[in-house]
């Protein structure tokens, strides 16, 4: 998973678009969208400008991917 705020001039046709919160749009890679996972996005920081992501398996199942930080 990566974050890129600069999307002007990029090919984004393959991504699924999801609106989250007030004016925040998330583009999800089709490969990630096919996996049985639940992606939780949490805004934080002083003005809500930082974003953290957590991925879990659906309904308590084991998550098929691991996020390395």
N, C-alpha and C positions, 0 to 999 in steps of 0.2 A: 504494500500500500504506500502511495506517495502523495504528497500534496504539491500542487502547482497552481498558483493563483494567476498565472499568465497563460490564458487560453486563446488569445487573439491570434488568428492565422493558423491554428492547429486543427488537424482532422480529428473531430470528436464524434463522428457519426456512429461508431460502434459502441459508445458508452451509453449506459442507461442513466437518465437524469432523475434525480430525486430532490424535491424541495424540502429543506429541513429548517425549521424555525423561521425567523424573520429575515427573508431575503438571502438565505444561504442555500446554494445549490450544490449538490454533491453528484459527481460523475462516477459511476461504478463500472469497473471493467467487466465485460461479459463473462470472463472466466471465473471471477469472484462471485458473480451473480448466480452462477450455476451450482456452486457449492452449498451444502446444507449448513449454512452458518447464519448467525445473527450478528450484524455489525452495529455496535452502539457508539454513537458519536456524542461527545460531551464537550460543550463550550465552557471555557474557563478564563481565568485571568481577570485583571482589573476591569476591563471593558468587554469581556466575553470574546476577545479576539484570538485566544489560543484554542486549539482544537485537539482533542485526544480521541483515539479510537480504541475500542476493545472488541474482540471477536470471540464469540462463544458458539458452541454447537447448539443446534435447535432442540428445544425441549429436554435439556440436560444431557444430550448426547455428547460424546467426545468431539472436540473441535478437530477437523481434518488438517488444519494449517496452524503454524506457529509464527507469531510476530516476534522478530528479534529487534531489540532496541539498542 
